[in-house]
Amino acid sequence: MKQDLSDNIFNGVYRDNLEFMPADSWRILRIMSEFVESFDRMGGINQLHVSVFGSARTPADSEYYNSARELGGRLVKAGYGVITGGGPGIMEAASRGAFEAGGSSVGLNIELPMEQHPNQYQNKALSFRYFFVRKVCFLKYSAAAVVYPGGFGTLDEFSEVLTMVQTRKINLIPIILLGSKFWGGLMEWIREQLLGEGMISPEDLSLFKVVDTAEEAVDFLIECHRYGRRGTVK
């Protein structure tokens, strides 16, 4: 018989987390330690980087993997470093391209029970327990974000950077979606539902750009930075 979420909770699947709840003060210290360590290690970076998001499940023989690998190399040649989630799939591809081009490849790895394992193409690797601390590091040290096809995690990262830019909590940076076929349905929904229902403003549609190739992505990025490059921190 299939168990639902409530069954799992009452059967003790989440017992460890529940037992830890009374000690929230210690959890705060753990969160602080992740911020301190990551800021300390990332603070020595003296080059602007581009965050590349995408699925960990993308196979190495796919067009998106090859595109992300090309992107990593092109970004390095354009004077940028690359930040990824440090795992397989798109993350590995972008890291690999940057690494092979002799550039900076930073991996922000996350502890997960499945899918995530560090790839070998990182010359600076950090490990995180908390997603939200990791996302702060992505944005704090990025001059742009390129989003490849992915699942819930990728959508979360895209939404995070888009919200931070829309609300002006960070500087305006280029946000690039790669793969018009993959993202087409979402773009249609954004226009028809979000814009159509007045949930966003017409100018919000200009906060991101959809392209189909690594070359287009880097060309657009360079065009955006033609008058100078800056990070997200105000």
N, C-alpha and C positions, 0 to 999 in steps of 0.2 A: 504493500500500500504506500502510495506516495505521500511523503511528509511535506507540510508547508512550513513557512518561516517560523510561525509560532511554535510548531512542534519542535523544531530544531533548537529554539531558544530554551524552551522548558526542559528539553532533554540534555541541556548543559553544553551545547555546541559553543556557546559564547560565554561559558563559565569564567574563563580567564579574564575577559574584559570586564565582566560584572564584578568580579572579586577585586579588580583594580580600582573601580570607581570611587570607593571611599578615600583613596589616596590621591585625589586630584591635584593636591599641592605638589606632589612628586612628579606628576605628569607634566605640570607647568615647567618644572626644572628640566625635564627631558626635552620638552619643546624648545626651551631657551637654549639648551646645549646644541641642538641641531642648528638653530639660527646662528649662534656664535661660531660654531665650527665651520659652517658653510660660508658665512660672510668672511671669516678669516682666510679661508682657502681661496675663495673666489676674488677676494679683494686685491690680490696681487696681479690680477689680469689687467694688462695695460693696452688691450686691443678690443675693439667692438666686435661682438659676436652676434650671430643670427641663430635663433632657436628654430629647430626643425622638429615638427610633431608628425606623428603618423603611426600606423598600426605595427604592433610587434609581430603580427601573424603574416606579414607580407613575405612571400617566398623569394629566395635570392634570384630566381629566374624570371621574375615578373618585370613588367615595364616600369612599374612604380619604383621598385628597388633600384633598377638601373638609372632611373631618372634622379632619385635621391643621391645616389653615388656620384653622378655627374654634378649635381647641385653642390655637394660638398667640395668638390674640386674647384668648381667655378667660384664659389664664395671665397676660398682661400686665395685664388689668383686675383680676386678683386680686393683683397686686403682685409677680409673678415675671418674670424674664427667661427667655429660651429659648436652649438650646444644642443645635445639631444638627451633623451631619457636614458641613454646608455645601454639599452637592451637590444634585442634582435629586430629583424624586419626593417622598416624604414629607418629606425634609429641607427641600426648597424650600418645601413647603406650610406647615410649622410656622414656618419663618423668615419667610415672607411674612405669615402671620397676626400674628406679633409685630411685624414691621416696620410693617405697615399700622396697627396699634393704637398706634404711637408708642413701643414698648418696646424693650428690649435684645434684639438678635438676634445671637448669637455663632455663627460657623461654624468648626468644626475640620476643615478640609479635609485630605484624604489624597491623596498622589501615587499614581495608579493608571494602568495602560495603557489602561483602558476605563472607561466609565460615569461616573466621577467628574469633574465640572467644577463650579467654584464657581457658586452661584446669586447673583442680584443683590440678595437681601434680607438682607444682612448688614451691620450697622454695626460689627462687629469680626470680622475674619477672620484665622485662623492657618493655616499650612500645615505638614503633617507628612510625614515619610518613613516613620516607624515606627508601626505600629498600636498597639503597647503603650504608647508615650509618649502617643499620642492618647487612649487609653482611660483613662490616669491623669488626664488633664485633664478628661475627661468627668465622672469620679467626684469628683475633688477639689473641683470648683466646683458641684456639683449638690445640690439638696435633695430631688430625686425623679427618677424615670425613667418615661417613658411609652413603651411599645413597640408600634409599629404592625406590621402584617404586613410581612414581609421575608424575605430569603434567608439564606445562610450568615453574612453579616456581622451581620445583625440578631440571629440566634440566638447568635452569639458575644458580642455586647454584652449581650444579656439574661442569658446564662449568667455572664458576668463580674460584673455587678452583683449577681446573685443569690448567687453564690459568696462575694463579698466581704461581703455582709450576713449570710449564713448562718454564716460563720466569724468574724464580728464583727471583721473587719479594718477596717471602716468603721462609722459609726453606722447604726442602722436607719433606712432611708428608704423612703417609699412606692415600690413597683414596680407599675406598672399596665400590663396588657396590654389593648390595645383591639382588639376584634373576636372575639367568642366563637365565631363560626362558623369563622374561620380558625385560631384557637388551640385549638379543641375537641379535635382529635386528639392534640395534644401534651399537653393537660391529662389526657386519658384515659390516655395512655401513662405519664405521671408518676405518676398514682394507681395504675394496675395493675402497672406494672413497677418503677419506682423505690421507691414506697412498699410495694407488694406483696412485693417481694424484700428489703425491709429496707435499701435503699440510702440512704434518707432517713428522717427522723422525721416523724410525723403533723403536728407543729407547723410543719414547714417549708412545708407547703401554705399557711400563713397569711402567708408572706413576700411574696406577690404577690396582686393583685386583677385579675379579668377584668371588663371593662365593654364597652359597645357604643357609647357616644357620648362626644363631647368634654365635654359637660355633666356626665355621670356621672364622668368622669375628674377634672375640676376640683373637683367637689363632694366626691369622696372625698379628694382631696388636701387641701382646706381642712379637712375633718373630721379628717384625720390631724394637721394642724398647729394644731388648735384651742387647744392649750395652749402653743404657741410653735413657731417654725421653727428648724431647724438644718441645717447641712450635713453632709458625710460625715466630715470630718476629726476624729479624736478628740483 
